[in-house]
């Protein structure tokens, strides 16, 4: 049962990596709608992984409590060890991809915030931002 949960969790991680790589490509092409459309799928994969991770933890705890005199490395077979190593590698891969994605999101966000500040200059009035002067080329008519 442990091996099944490990393989399933690895599949979820690979799916998350693939989705995030697609998000990175969409950021490069300035396509935000597909990214927002994938958010429910990402949330589903994250919840699925968390659930499987909890089952993995439960299975390992069960093995350890049933065999308290043995070390975990002796309780797992080669296939389970390999699956645990692959899970670790995919987690590190996901971390690296997410860091790249986060940097891109931060850069794009900063760009748009600076652009908006140039269009509608603001200043802080307590905790609120208010327009500090008339925008240079923006006119709103009702």
N, CA, C and O atoms as a GROMACS GRO file, in nm:
protein
  568
    1UNK      N    1   0.082  -0.119   0.000
    1UNK     CA    2   0.000   0.000   0.000
    1UNK      C    3   0.087   0.127   0.000
    1UNK      O    4   0.052   0.226  -0.064
    2UNK      N    5   0.198   0.122   0.071
    2UNK     CA    6   0.290   0.237   0.077
    2UNK      C    7   0.340   0.272  -0.062
    2UNK      O    8   0.344   0.389  -0.099
    3UNK      N    9   0.379   0.171  -0.138
    3UNK     CA   10   0.432   0.195  -0.272
    3UNK      C   11   0.326   0.261  -0.361
    3UNK      O   12   0.358   0.349  -0.441
    4UNK      N   13   0.202   0.218  -0.348
    4UNK     CA   14   0.092   0.277  -0.426
    4UNK      C   15   0.079   0.426  -0.394
    4UNK      O   16   0.066   0.508  -0.484
    5UNK      N   17   0.081   0.461  -0.266
    5UNK     CA   18   0.068   0.602  -0.225
    5UNK      C   19   0.189   0.683  -0.273
    5UNK      O   20   0.174   0.798  -0.315
    6UNK      N   21   0.307   0.624  -0.267
    6UNK     CA   22   0.426   0.694  -0.314
    6UNK      C   23   0.417   0.724  -0.464
    6UNK      O   24   0.443   0.836  -0.507
    7UNK      N   25   0.380   0.624  -0.542
    7UNK     CA   26   0.370   0.644  -0.687
    7UNK      C   27   0.262   0.746  -0.722
    7UNK      O   28   0.278   0.827  -0.813
    8UNK      N   29   0.154   0.742  -0.650
    8UNK     CA   30   0.045   0.837  -0.674
    8UNK      C   31   0.086   0.980  -0.637
    8UNK      O   32   0.052   1.075  -0.707
    9UNK      N   33   0.159   0.994  -0.528
    9UNK     CA   34   0.207   1.126  -0.487
    9UNK      C   35   0.308   1.180  -0.588
    9UNK      O   36   0.308   1.299  -0.618
   10UNK      N   37   0.394   1.093  -0.640
   10UNK     CA   38   0.492   1.133  -0.742
   10UNK      C   39   0.419   1.182  -0.867
   10UNK      O   40   0.459   1.280  -0.928
   11UNK      N   41   0.312   1.113  -0.905
   11UNK     CA   42   0.233   1.154  -1.022
   11UNK      C   43   0.174   1.292  -1.000
   11UNK      O   44   0.176   1.375  -1.091
   12UNK      N   45   0.122   1.318  -0.881
   12UNK     CA   46   0.066   1.451  -0.851
   12UNK      C   47   0.175   1.559  -0.861
   12UNK      O   48   0.150   1.667  -0.915
   13UNK      N   49   0.294   1.530  -0.810
   13UNK     CA   50   0.404   1.626  -0.818
   13UNK      C   51   0.442   1.654  -0.964
   13UNK      O   52   0.465   1.768  -1.002
   14UNK      N   53   0.450   1.548  -1.043
   14UNK     CA   54   0.484   1.567  -1.184
   14UNK      C   55   0.377   1.650  -1.255
   14UNK      O   56   0.410   1.732  -1.341
   15UNK      N   57   0.251   1.628  -1.221
   15UNK     CA   58   0.143   1.708  -1.279
   15UNK      C   59   0.155   1.854  -1.238
   15UNK      O   60   0.138   1.944  -1.320
   16UNK      N   61   0.186   1.878  -1.111
   16UNK     CA   62   0.204   2.017  -1.064
   16UNK      C   63   0.321   2.084  -1.133
   16UNK      O   64   0.314   2.202  -1.168
   17UNK      N   65   0.428   2.011  -1.153
   17UNK     CA   66   0.545   2.066  -1.224
   17UNK      C   67   0.507   2.102  -1.367
   17UNK      O   68   0.543   2.209  -1.416
   18UNK      N   69   0.435   2.014  -1.432
   18UNK     CA   70   0.392   2.039  -1.570
   18UNK      C   71   0.301   2.162  -1.578
   18UNK      O   72   0.317   2.245  -1.668
   19UNK      N   73   0.208   2.173  -1.488
   19UNK     CA   74   0.117   2.288  -1.486
   19UNK      C   75   0.195   2.416  -1.464
   19UNK      O   76   0.170   2.517  -1.530
   20UNK      N   77   0.289   2.414  -1.371
   20UNK     CA   78   0.368   2.533  -1.341
   20UNK      C   79   0.457   2.571  -1.459
   20UNK      O   80   0.475   2.690  -1.487
   21UNK      N   81   0.513   2.473  -1.529
   21UNK     CA   82   0.592   2.503  -1.648
   21UNK      C   83   0.505   2.567  -1.757
   21UNK      O   84   0.550   2.657  -1.828
   22UNK      N   85   0.381   2.521  -1.769
   22UNK     CA   86   0.288   2.582  -1.864
   22UNK      C   87   0.256   2.725  -1.821
   22UNK      O   88   0.246   2.814  -1.905
   23UNK      N   89   0.241   2.747  -1.690
   23UNK     CA   90   0.218   2.883  -1.640
   23UNK      C   91   0.335   2.975  -1.674
   23UNK      O   92   0.315   3.091  -1.710
   24UNK      N   93   0.455   2.924  -1.662
   24UNK     CA   94   0.575   3.004  -1.695
   24UNK      C   95   0.573   3.042  -1.842
   24UNK      O   96   0.602   3.157  -1.878
   25UNK      N   97   0.539   2.948  -1.927
   25UNK     CA   98   0.531   2.979  -2.071
   25UNK      C   99   0.422   3.083  -2.099
   25UNK      O  100   0.438   3.170  -2.184
   26UNK      N  101   0.311   3.072  -2.027
   26UNK     CA  102   0.203   3.170  -2.046
   26UNK      C  103   0.243   3.309  -1.998
   26UNK      O  104   0.204   3.409  -2.058
   27UNK      N  105   0.321   3.316  -1.890
   27UNK     CA  106   0.370   3.446  -1.844
   27UNK      C  107   0.459   3.508  -1.951
   27UNK      O  108   0.451   3.628  -1.978
   28UNK      N  109   0.544   3.428  -2.010
   28UNK     CA  110   0.634   3.478  -2.114
   28UNK      C  111   0.556   3.535  -2.233
   28UNK      O  112   0.602   3.629  -2.298
   29UNK      N  113   0.441   3.477  -2.261
   29UNK     CA  114   0.359   3.521  -2.374
   29UNK      C  115   0.247   3.617  -2.331
   29UNK      O  116   0.162   3.654  -2.412
   30UNK      N  117   0.248   3.659  -2.204
   30UNK     CA  118   0.147   3.752  -2.149
   30UNK      C  119   0.004   3.698  -2.163
   30UNK      O  120  -0.088   3.773  -2.196
   31UNK      N  121  -0.012   3.570  -2.139
   31UNK     CA  122  -0.146   3.508  -2.141
   31UNK      C  123  -0.185   3.476  -1.997
   31UNK      O  124  -0.142   3.375  -1.942
   32UNK      N  125  -0.266   3.563  -1.936
   32UNK     CA  126  -0.302   3.541  -1.797
   32UNK      C  127  -0.428   3.457  -1.779
   32UNK      O  128  -0.442   3.389  -1.678
   33UNK      N  129  -0.519   3.461  -1.873
   33UNK     CA  130  -0.645   3.386  -1.858
   33UNK      C  131  -0.623   3.236  -1.840
   33UNK      O  132  -0.683   3.176  -1.751
   34UNK      N  133  -0.538   3.173  -1.922
   34UNK     CA  134  -0.518   3.029  -1.902
   34UNK      C  135  -0.461   2.996  -1.764
   34UNK      O  136  -0.491   2.891  -1.707
   35UNK      N  137  -0.378   3.086  -1.711
   35UNK     CA  138  -0.322   3.062  -1.578
   35UNK      C  139  -0.432   3.060  -1.473
   35UNK      O  140  -0.435   2.973  -1.386
   36UNK      N  141  -0.523   3.157  -1.482
   36UNK     CA  142  -0.633   3.162  -1.387
   36UNK      C  143  -0.726   3.043  -1.404
   36UNK      O  144  -0.784   2.994  -1.307
   37UNK      N  145  -0.742   2.997  -1.529
   37UNK     CA  146  -0.828   2.882  -1.554
   37UNK      C  147  -0.770   2.754  -1.493
   37UNK      O  148  -0.844   2.662  -1.459
   38UNK      N  149  -0.638   2.748  -1.480
   38UNK     CA  150  -0.573   2.629  -1.424
   38UNK      C  151  -0.568   2.630  -1.270
   38UNK      O  152  -0.533   2.528  -1.211
   39UNK      N  153  -0.601   2.738  -1.207
   39UNK     CA  154  -0.593   2.745  -1.061
   39UNK      C  155  -0.674   2.636  -0.990
   39UNK      O  156  -0.623   2.574  -0.897
   40UNK      N  157  -0.799   2.609  -1.031
   40UNK     CA  158  -0.871   2.500  -0.964
   40UNK      C  159  -0.801   2.364  -0.979
   40UNK      O  160  -0.801   2.283  -0.887
   41UNK      N  161  -0.743   2.340  -1.096
   41UNK     CA  162  -0.671   2.215  -1.117
   41UNK      C  163  -0.548   2.207  -1.027
   41UNK      O  164  -0.520   2.102  -0.969
   42UNK      N  165  -0.475   2.318  -1.015
   42UNK     CA  166  -0.359   2.321  -0.926
   42UNK      C  167  -0.401   2.295  -0.781
   42UNK      O  168  -0.338   2.216  -0.710
   43UNK      N  169  -0.508   2.361  -0.738
   43UNK     CA  170  -0.557   2.341  -0.602
   43UNK      C  171  -0.594   2.195  -0.578
   43UNK      O  172  -0.565   2.138  -0.472
   44UNK      N  173  -0.659   2.135  -0.676
   44UNK     CA  174  -0.699   1.994  -0.665
   44UNK      C  175  -0.576   1.904  -0.652
   44UNK      O  176  -0.574   1.813  -0.570
   45UNK      N  177  -0.474   1.930  -0.734
   45UNK     CA  178  -0.352   1.849  -0.730
   45UNK      C  179  -0.278   1.867  -0.598
   45UNK      O  180  -0.222   1.771  -0.544
   46UNK      N  181  -0.277   1.988  -0.546
   46UNK     CA  182  -0.210   2.014  -0.417
   46UNK      C  183  -0.281   1.938  -0.306
   46UNK      O  184  -0.217   1.874  -0.223
   47UNK      N  185  -0.414   1.947  -0.304
   47UNK     CA  186  -0.491   1.876  -0.200
   47UNK      C  187  -0.473   1.725  -0.213
   47UNK      O  188  -0.463   1.654  -0.113
   48UNK      N  189  -0.470   1.677  -0.335
   48UNK     CA  190  -0.449   1.535  -0.358
   48UNK      C  191  -0.312   1.491  -0.307
   48UNK      O  192  -0.300   1.388  -0.240
   49UNK      N  193  -0.209   1.571  -0.338
   49UNK     CA  194  -0.075   1.538  -0.290
   49UNK      C  195  -0.070   1.538  -0.138
   49UNK      O  196  -0.012   1.448  -0.077
   50UNK      N  197  -0.129   1.640  -0.076
   50UNK     CA  198  -0.128   1.648   0.071
   50UNK      C  199  -0.196   1.527   0.133
   50UNK      O  200  -0.150   1.474   0.234
   51UNK      N  201  -0.304   1.484   0.072
   51UNK     CA  202  -0.376   1.366   0.121
   51UNK      C  203  -0.289   1.241   0.110
   51UNK      O  204  -0.282   1.160   0.202
   52UNK      N  205  -0.225   1.227  -0.004
   52UNK     CA  206  -0.139   1.110  -0.025
   52UNK      C  207  -0.017   1.114   0.066
   52UNK      O  208   0.028   1.010   0.115
   53UNK      N  209   0.035   1.231   0.088
   53UNK     CA  210   0.149   1.247   0.180
   53UNK      C  211   0.107   1.204   0.321
   53UNK      O  212   0.185   1.138   0.391
   54UNK      N  213  -0.013   1.240   0.363
   54UNK     CA  214  -0.062   1.198   0.494
   54UNK      C  215  -0.075   1.045   0.500
   54UNK      O  216  -0.045   0.983   0.602
   55UNK      N  217  -0.120   0.985   0.390
   55UNK     CA  218  -0.132   0.838   0.388
   55UNK      C  219   0.007   0.773   0.392
   55UNK      O  220   0.026   0.670   0.456
   56UNK      N  221   0.104   0.834   0.322
   56UNK     CA  222   0.241   0.782   0.327
   56UNK      C  223   0.294   0.788   0.470
   56UNK      O  224   0.351   0.692   0.520
   57UNK      N  225   0.274   0.902   0.535
   57UNK     CA  226   0.318   0.918   0.674
   57UNK      C  227   0.251   0.814   0.764
   57UNK      O  228   0.316   0.756   0.852
   58UNK      N  229   0.123   0.791   0.742
   58UNK     CA  230   0.050   0.692   0.823
   58UNK      C  231   0.106   0.551   0.801
   58UNK      O  232   0.127   0.477   0.897
   59UNK      N  233   0.131   0.516   0.674
   59UNK     CA  234   0.184   0.382   0.644
   59UNK      C  235   0.323   0.363   0.706
   59UNK      O  236   0.354   0.256   0.759
   60UNK      N  237   0.407   0.466   0.698
   60UNK     CA  238   0.541   0.456   0.757
   60UNK      C  239   0.533   0.447   0.908
   60UNK      O  240   0.605   0.368   0.970
   61UNK      N  241   0.446   0.526   0.969
   61UNK     CA  242   0.427   0.519   1.115
   61UNK      C  243   0.378   0.381   1.157
   61UNK      O  244   0.421   0.327   1.259
   62UNK      N  245   0.287   0.327   1.079
   62UNK     CA  246   0.234   0.193   1.108
   62UNK      C  247   0.346   0.089   1.101
   62UNK      O  248   0.356   0.002   1.188
   63UNK      N  249   0.429   0.097   0.997
   63UNK     CA  250   0.542   0.004   0.985
   63UNK      C  251   0.636   0.016   1.104
   63UNK      O  252   0.681  -0.084   1.160
   64UNK      N  253   0.665   0.139   1.142
   64UNK     CA  254   0.757   0.163   1.254
   64UNK      C  255   0.699   0.113   1.386
   64UNK      O  256   0.772   0.056   1.468
   65UNK      N  257   0.571   0.134   1.408
   65UNK     CA  258   0.511   0.090   1.534
   65UNK      C  259   0.496  -0.063   1.539
   65UNK      O  260   0.500  -0.122   1.647
   66UNK      N  261   0.477  -0.126   1.424
   66UNK     CA  262   0.468  -0.271   1.421
   66UNK      C  263   0.605  -0.338   1.438
   66UNK      O  264   0.613  -0.453   1.482
   67UNK      N  265   0.711  -0.266   1.406
   67UNK     CA  266   0.847  -0.319   1.414
   67UNK      C  267   0.938  -0.218   1.484
   67UNK      O  268   1.029  -0.164   1.421
   68UNK      N  269   0.916  -0.192   1.611
   68UNK     CA  270   0.992  -0.086   1.680
   68UNK      C  271   1.142  -0.116   1.692
   68UNK      O  272   1.222  -0.025   1.710
   69UNK      N  273   1.177  -0.243   1.684
   69UNK     CA  274   1.318  -0.280   1.700
   69UNK      C  275   1.398  -0.263   1.571
   69UNK      O  276   1.521  -0.270   1.574
   70UNK      N  277   1.329  -0.240   1.458
   70UNK     CA  278   1.399  -0.229   1.330
   70UNK      C  279   1.407  -0.084   1.283
   70UNK      O  280   1.324   0.000   1.317
   71UNK      N  281   1.509  -0.059   1.206
   71UNK     CA  282   1.528   0.072   1.144
   71UNK      C  283   1.439   0.080   1.019
   71UNK      O  284   1.414  -0.022   0.955
   72UNK      N  285   1.393   0.199   0.986
   72UNK     CA  286   1.305   0.216   0.871
   72UNK      C  287   1.370   0.166   0.742
   72UNK      O  288   1.302   0.107   0.657
   73UNK      N  289   1.498   0.188   0.726
   73UNK     CA  290   1.566   0.146   0.603
   73UNK      C  291   1.560  -0.005   0.584
   73UNK      O  292   1.565  -0.053   0.471
   74UNK      N  293   1.551  -0.080   0.692
   74UNK     CA  294   1.543  -0.226   0.680
   74UNK      C  295   1.399  -0.272   0.657
   74UNK      O  296   1.376  -0.383   0.609
   75UNK      N  297   1.304  -0.188   0.690
   75UNK     CA  298   1.163  -0.224   0.672
   75UNK      C  299   1.115  -0.204   0.528
   75UNK      O  300   1.020  -0.269   0.486
   76UNK      N  301   1.180  -0.117   0.455
   76UNK     CA  302   1.137  -0.086   0.318
   76UNK      C  303   1.217  -0.168   0.218
   76UNK      O  304   1.336  -0.192   0.237
   77UNK      N  305   1.149  -0.210   0.112
   77UNK     CA  306   1.221  -0.283   0.006
   77UNK      C  307   1.284  -0.183  -0.091
   77UNK      O  308   1.266  -0.062  -0.079
   78UNK      N  309   1.358  -0.235  -0.187
   78UNK     CA  310   1.432  -0.150  -0.281
   78UNK      C  311   1.338  -0.060  -0.362
   78UNK      O  312   1.368   0.057  -0.386
   79UNK      N  313   1.225  -0.114  -0.402
   79UNK     CA  314   1.130  -0.035  -0.482
   79UNK      C  315   1.073   0.082  -0.401
   79UNK      O  316   1.055   0.192  -0.454
   80UNK      N  317   1.046   0.058  -0.274
   80UNK     CA  318   0.996   0.165  -0.187
   80UNK      C  319   1.104   0.270  -0.163
   80UNK      O  320   1.074   0.390  -0.162
   81UNK      N  321   1.228   0.226  -0.145
   81UNK     CA  322   1.340   0.321  -0.129
   81UNK      C  323   1.354   0.407  -0.254
   81UNK      O  324   1.372   0.529  -0.245
   82UNK      N  325   1.347   0.343  -0.371
   82UNK     CA  326   1.358   0.417  -0.496
   82UNK      C  327   1.244   0.518  -0.511
   82UNK      O  328   1.266   0.631  -0.556
   83UNK      N  329   1.124   0.476  -0.473
   83UNK     CA  330   1.009   0.566  -0.482
   83UNK      C  331   1.025   0.684  -0.387
   83UNK      O  332   0.990   0.797  -0.422
   84UNK      N  333   1.077   0.659  -0.267
   84UNK     CA  334   1.102   0.770  -0.173
   84UNK      C  335   1.208   0.866  -0.228
   84UNK      O  336   1.195   0.987  -0.214
   85UNK      N  337   1.312   0.812  -0.290
   85UNK     CA  338   1.415   0.897  -0.351
   85UNK      C  339   1.357   0.980  -0.466
   85UNK      O  340   1.388   1.098  -0.481
   86UNK      N  341   1.272   0.916  -0.546
   86UNK     CA  342   1.209   0.989  -0.658
   86UNK      C  343   1.115   1.097  -0.605
   86UNK      O  344   1.108   1.206  -0.662
   87UNK      N  345   1.042   1.067  -0.498
   87UNK     CA  346   0.953   1.166  -0.437
   87UNK      C  347   1.034   1.288  -0.392
   87UNK      O  348   0.994   1.402  -0.415
   88UNK      N  349   1.146   1.263  -0.327
   88UNK     CA  350   1.232   1.372  -0.282
   88UNK      C  351   1.283   1.454  -0.400
   88UNK      O  352   1.283   1.577  -0.396
   89UNK      N  353   1.326   1.386  -0.505
   89UNK     CA  354   1.378   1.455  -0.624
   89UNK      C  355   1.269   1.540  -0.689
   89UNK      O  356   1.296   1.652  -0.732
   90UNK      N  357   1.147   1.488  -0.698
   90UNK     CA  358   1.037   1.564  -0.759
   90UNK      C  359   0.998   1.683  -0.672
   90UNK      O  360   0.961   1.788  -0.723
   91UNK      N  361   1.005   1.667  -0.539
   91UNK     CA  362   0.978   1.780  -0.450
   91UNK      C  363   1.080   1.892  -0.471
   91UNK      O  364   1.044   2.009  -0.473
   92UNK      N  365   1.206   1.855  -0.485
   92UNK     CA  366   1.310   1.955  -0.510
   92UNK      C  367   1.291   2.021  -0.646
   92UNK      O  368   1.310   2.142  -0.661
   93UNK      N  369   1.252   1.942  -0.745
   93UNK     CA  370   1.225   1.996  -0.878
   93UNK      C  371   1.108   2.095  -0.873
   93UNK      O  372   1.114   2.202  -0.933
   94UNK      N  373   1.002   2.058  -0.802
   94UNK     CA  374   0.886   2.147  -0.788
   94UNK      C  375   0.926   2.276  -0.718
   94UNK      O  376   0.881   2.384  -0.756
   95UNK      N  377   1.009   2.266  -0.616
   95UNK     CA  378   1.056   2.385  -0.545
   95UNK      C  379   1.130   2.479  -0.640
   95UNK      O  380   1.107   2.600  -0.640
   96UNK      N  381   1.219   2.423  -0.721
   96UNK     CA  382   1.296   2.504  -0.815
   96UNK      C  383   1.206   2.570  -0.920
   96UNK      O  384   1.223   2.689  -0.950
   97UNK      N  385   1.112   2.495  -0.973
   97UNK     CA  386   1.018   2.550  -1.073
   97UNK      C  387   0.932   2.658  -1.009
   97UNK      O  388   0.908   2.762  -1.071
   98UNK      N  389   0.886   2.636  -0.887
   98UNK     CA  390   0.803   2.736  -0.819
   98UNK      C  391   0.882   2.864  -0.789
   98UNK      O  392   0.826   2.973  -0.795
   99UNK      N  393   1.010   2.850  -0.757
   99UNK     CA  394   1.093   2.970  -0.734
   99UNK      C  395   1.105   3.051  -0.863
   99UNK      O  396   1.095   3.174  -0.860
  100UNK      N  397   1.127   2.984  -0.973
  100UNK     CA  398   1.136   3.052  -1.103
  100UNK      C  399   1.004   3.122  -1.134
  100UNK      O  400   1.002   3.237  -1.177
  101UNK      N  401   0.894   3.051  -1.113
  101UNK     CA  402   0.760   3.106  -1.138
  101UNK      C  403   0.734   3.228  -1.049
  101UNK      O  404   0.683   3.330  -1.096
  102UNK      N  405   0.769   3.216  -0.922
  102UNK     CA  406   0.746   3.327  -0.828
  102UNK      C  407   0.825   3.450  -0.868
  102UNK      O  408   0.775   3.562  -0.858
  103UNK      N  409   0.949   3.432  -0.913
  103UNK     CA  410   1.029   3.546  -0.957
  103UNK      C  411   0.965   3.615  -1.076
  103UNK      O  412   0.963   3.738  -1.083
  104UNK      N  413   0.912   3.537  -1.168
  104UNK     CA  414   0.848   3.595  -1.285
  104UNK      C  415   0.719   3.669  -1.246
  104UNK      O  416   0.693   3.778  -1.296
  105UNK      N  417   0.641   3.610  -1.159
  105UNK     CA  418   0.518   3.674  -1.114
  105UNK      C  419   0.549   3.805  -1.043
  105UNK      O  420   0.483   3.906  -1.065
  106UNK      N  421   0.650   3.803  -0.958
  106UNK     CA  422   0.690   3.923  -0.885
  106UNK      C  423   0.737   4.033  -0.981
  106UNK      O  424   0.704   4.150  -0.962
  107UNK      N  425   0.812   3.995  -1.081
  107UNK     CA  426   0.862   4.092  -1.179
  107UNK      C  427   0.747   4.155  -1.257
  107UNK      O  428   0.743   4.276  -1.275
  108UNK      N  429   0.655   4.073  -1.303
  108UNK     CA  430   0.540   4.124  -1.379
  108UNK      C  431   0.454   4.213  -1.290
  108UNK      O  432   0.409   4.319  -1.333
  109UNK      N  433   0.431   4.170  -1.168
  109UNK     CA  434   0.352   4.250  -1.075
  109UNK      C  435   0.416   4.385  -1.048
  109UNK      O  436   0.349   4.488  -1.047
  110UNK      N  437   0.546   4.385  -1.028
  110UNK     CA  438   0.618   4.509  -1.005
  110UNK      C  439   0.607   4.602  -1.126
  110UNK      O  440   0.587   4.723  -1.111
  111UNK      N  441   0.621   4.546  -1.244
  111UNK     CA  442   0.610   4.625  -1.367
  111UNK      C  443   0.473   4.692  -1.375
  111UNK      O  444   0.464   4.812  -1.400
  112UNK      N  445   0.366   4.616  -1.354
  112UNK     CA  446   0.231   4.672  -1.363
  112UNK      C  447   0.205   4.774  -1.254
  112UNK      O  448   0.138   4.875  -1.278
  113UNK      N  449   0.255   4.750  -1.135
  113UNK     CA  450   0.237   4.847  -1.027
  113UNK      C  451   0.308   4.978  -1.057
  113UNK      O  452   0.252   5.085  -1.032
  114UNK      N  453   0.430   4.972  -1.111
  114UNK     CA  454   0.502   5.094  -1.149
  114UNK      C  455   0.432   5.166  -1.263
  114UNK      O  456   0.425   5.289  -1.264
  115UNK      N  457   0.380   5.090  -1.358
  115UNK     CA  458   0.307   5.150  -1.470
  115UNK      C  459   0.182   5.221  -1.419
  115UNK      O  460   0.154   5.333  -1.462
  116UNK      N  461   0.110   5.158  -1.330
  116UNK     CA  462  -0.010   5.219  -1.273
  116UNK      C  463   0.026   5.344  -1.194
  116UNK      O  464  -0.046   5.443  -1.200
  117UNK      N  465   0.137   5.341  -1.122
  117UNK     CA  466   0.182   5.457  -1.044
  117UNK      C  467   0.214   5.575  -1.138
  117UNK      O  468   0.192   5.690  -1.102
  118UNK      N  469   0.267   5.545  -1.254
  118UNK     CA  470   0.297   5.652  -1.350
  118UNK      C  471   0.170   5.709  -1.411
  118UNK      O  472   0.161   5.829  -1.437
  119UNK      N  473   0.071   5.623  -1.432
  119UNK     CA  474  -0.054   5.669  -1.492
  119UNK      C  475  -0.136   5.747  -1.389
  119UNK      O  476  -0.186   5.855  -1.418
  120UNK      N  477  -0.148   5.692  -1.270
  120UNK     CA  478  -0.224   5.755  -1.162
  120UNK      C  479  -0.133   5.766  -1.041
  120UNK      O  480  -0.132   5.677  -0.956
  121UNK      N  481  -0.056   5.876  -1.031
  121UNK     CA  482   0.035   5.892  -0.917
  121UNK      C  483  -0.044   5.893  -0.785
  121UNK      O  484  -0.149   5.955  -0.775
  122UNK      N  485   0.011   5.823  -0.686
  122UNK     CA  486  -0.056   5.816  -0.555
  122UNK      C  487   0.045   5.847  -0.445
  122UNK      O  488   0.166   5.841  -0.464
  123UNK      N  489  -0.010   5.880  -0.329
  123UNK     CA  490   0.072   5.896  -0.209
  123UNK      C  491  -0.007   5.837  -0.094
  123UNK      O  492  -0.129   5.822  -0.101
  124UNK      N  493   0.064   5.806   0.011
  124UNK     CA  494  -0.001   5.744   0.127
  124UNK      C  495  -0.066   5.853   0.213
  124UNK      O  496  -0.002   5.953   0.246
  125UNK      N  497  -0.190   5.832   0.248
  125UNK     CA  498  -0.264   5.917   0.340
  125UNK      C  499  -0.306   5.825   0.454
  125UNK      O  500  -0.414   5.766   0.451
  126UNK      N  501  -0.219   5.814   0.554
  126UNK     CA  502  -0.242   5.714   0.659
  126UNK      C  503  -0.213   5.578   0.600
  126UNK      O  504  -0.102   5.552   0.553
  127UNK      N  505  -0.313   5.489   0.602
  127UNK     CA  506  -0.296   5.356   0.546
  127UNK      C  507  -0.357   5.345   0.406
  127UNK      O  508  -0.354   5.238   0.345
  128UNK      N  509  -0.410   5.453   0.355
  128UNK     CA  510  -0.476   5.452   0.226
  128UNK      C  511  -0.392   5.520   0.120
  128UNK      O  512  -0.324   5.619   0.148
  129UNK      N  513  -0.398   5.469  -0.001
  129UNK     CA  514  -0.333   5.535  -0.114
  129UNK      C  515  -0.437   5.626  -0.179
  129UNK      O  516  -0.549   5.584  -0.205
  130UNK      N  517  -0.398   5.749  -0.204
  130UNK     CA  518  -0.487   5.843  -0.271
  130UNK      C  519  -0.411   5.908  -0.385
  130UNK      O  520  -0.288   5.918  -0.382
  131UNK      N  521  -0.486   5.952  -0.487
  131UNK     CA  522  -0.422   6.018  -0.600
  131UNK      C  523  -0.358   6.147  -0.549
  131UNK      O  524  -0.423   6.228  -0.483
  132UNK      N  525  -0.230   6.165  -0.581
  132UNK     CA  526  -0.158   6.282  -0.531
  132UNK      C  527  -0.174   6.403  -0.621
  132UNK      O  528  -0.164   6.517  -0.575
  133UNK      N  529  -0.198   6.381  -0.749
  133UNK     CA  530  -0.219   6.490  -0.841
  133UNK      C  531  -0.295   6.437  -0.960
  133UNK      O  532  -0.317   6.316  -0.972
  134UNK      N  533  -0.335   6.524  -1.045
  134UNK     CA  534  -0.410   6.480  -1.162
  134UNK      C  535  -0.321   6.396  -1.252
  134UNK      O  536  -0.206   6.433  -1.279
  135UNK      N  537  -0.371   6.286  -1.298
  135UNK     CA  538  -0.293   6.203  -1.388
  135UNK      C  539  -0.258   6.279  -1.517
  135UNK      O  540  -0.336   6.363  -1.562
  136UNK      N  541  -0.145   6.250  -1.572
  136UNK     CA  542  -0.095   6.326  -1.686
  136UNK      C  543  -0.178   6.305  -1.813
  136UNK      O  544  -0.200   6.401  -1.887
  137UNK      N  545  -0.223   6.185  -1.841
  137UNK     CA  546  -0.297   6.164  -1.964
  137UNK      C  547  -0.424   6.083  -1.947
  137UNK      O  548  -0.483   6.038  -2.045
  138UNK      N  549  -0.468   6.065  -1.823
  138UNK     CA  550  -0.586   5.987  -1.795
  138UNK      C  551  -0.701   6.081  -1.764
  138UNK      O  552  -0.690   6.165  -1.675
  139UNK      N  553  -0.811   6.066  -1.835
  139UNK     CA  554  -0.927   6.148  -1.809
  139UNK      C  555  -1.048   6.056  -1.803
  139UNK      O  556  -1.067   5.971  -1.890
  140UNK      N  557  -1.127   6.072  -1.700
  140UNK     CA  558  -1.245   5.989  -1.681
  140UNK      C  559  -1.367   6.078  -1.697
  140UNK      O  560  -1.377   6.182  -1.632
  141UNK      N  561  -1.460   6.037  -1.781
  141UNK     CA  562  -1.584   6.113  -1.801
  141UNK      C  563  -1.702   6.024  -1.764
  141UNK      O  564  -1.704   5.904  -1.793
  142UNK      N  565  -1.798   6.085  -1.700
  142UNK     CA  566  -1.916   6.009  -1.660
  142UNK      C  567  -2.033   6.047  -1.748
  142UNK      O  568  -2.143   5.995  -1.732
   0.00000   0.00000   0.00000
